[in-house]
């Protein structure tokens, strides 16, 4: 009997192959490729997804970009121009999903983290858009932003 792989499985396997490098390392590396000159404007926060609401980390409720990842997988990239933590948590609560992944599963995934690239000064919120678009294009997350196609 010949086994025929579905297009969904083929796409998922291709995604996994492209994303072999540890996601956390890739996120920071790709960010610095483009934004190293203004790195001082940002504060990095890397926390387990279930701790997102309880973290007291400095600048956590500022404008910025959030990246969900687990192991080698970059799951979702997004931004919020006022409070990136709040918007990131909404994805888990609302169970943002596609054919391959449901974000509610991050509540119980021991490898699931959220990497926040938040601005120290809320007046610099416009940088959130540039960083999010750049990372979305270059990280190839499992769940793509609808506004970027």
N, C-alpha and C positions, 0 to 999 in steps of 0.2 A: 504494500500500500504506500502511495506517495503522499507525503504530508505537505500541504500548502499553507504557508504562513500568512496570516491576515496582514493587511497594510498597517493596522494599529500596532501589532507586535513588531513588525519591521521598523516602524518609526521609533518605537520605544527602545529597541536594541541599538539603533543608530544613535539615539540620544545618549544612552549609557556609554557607548564607545567613545563619543566625543568628549564626555565629561569625566574622564578617568582621574584627573588631578584632583586632589582634595579641594572641595568647594571653597572653604574658608581662605585658603591660600590664593586661589584664583581670583576671588572677589577683590581682595586688597591689591593684588598685583595689577589687575586690570584697572582698578580705580586710579592707582598711582601712575600708570602709563599716561593717562590723560590729565589728571588733576593734581599732580605732585606740587606744582607751583603754588596752588592755593590750599594745600593740605591743612594749614594752620587754621583755616576757617571751620574745619570739621572736627567732630569728636566721634570716635568709633566706640560702639557698644556691641558686644557679642555675648548673648545670653541664651539659655535654654528657652525654647518657645513657651513652655508652660509657666515660666517666670516673668513673662512679658509684662503682665499687669502689676506685679508686686515689686519689681526692681526699683530701687531708689537711686540708680545711677545718674550722675550729673548729665544734664542736657537731654535726657531720655524723652521728654515730652516736647521737644523742639521740632521745627520743620526738618525734614530730611528724607532719606531713602531707606527702605527696609528691604532686606534680602532674606528670604527663608531658604534654609538649606539643611540637608541631612547627609552626612558622610560626603560622598562625591557628587551628590545631586543638588543642583540649584533648582529650587522649586518655584519661587515667585519673586519678582522684583516689582517694587512699587514706590510711590512717594506720597507725602502729604505736606502741604504748604504751611500747616499750623502745628500738627502733632502726629509725628510718624508712628509713635507707639500705638496710639489709639486706632489709627487706620490699619496697622498691621494686625492688631487683635481682631478687628472686624472681619478680616479674611478667615480667621479660624472660627469665630462665632457664626458667621454666615455660611460657612463651609464652601468657600470659593473652590470650584472644581472644574475638571475637564474629563475627557474619556480615560485618562491615565491616573489621575490623582485627586484625592479629596483632602482639603486642608484641615478638616476636623481631626484627621488622624495624627496631626502634629501634637495634639494634647497628650498623647500617650507614647510618642516616639522618643526613646531615650537619646537618640542622636540628633533630634531636630533642634536647630538653633535659629535665632534671628540675629542678623548682623545689621545694626543701624549705623548709617552714616549721617549723623545729624549735625546741623549747623549750630555753632556756638551762639551766634547772633541771629535772632529771628528775622532781622531786617535783611539778611542775606538769603532769604527763602528762595529766590529765583534760581539759585544754584541747584536746588533740589531737582528741578525739571531737567536740567542738562545732565546731571549725574544719573538720574533714573533712565533716561533715554539711552545714554551711552552704555550703561550696564545691561540694560535689557537686550540691546543689540549684541553685545559681546559675550554675555554669560549664557545666552540661549536657555532661559528657564523652562522648566517642564510646563508651567502654566504661563502662557504669554498674556501680556496686557492687551486688552481689546482695542484701546485707543491707538496702539502702534501697529496693529494688524497682525 
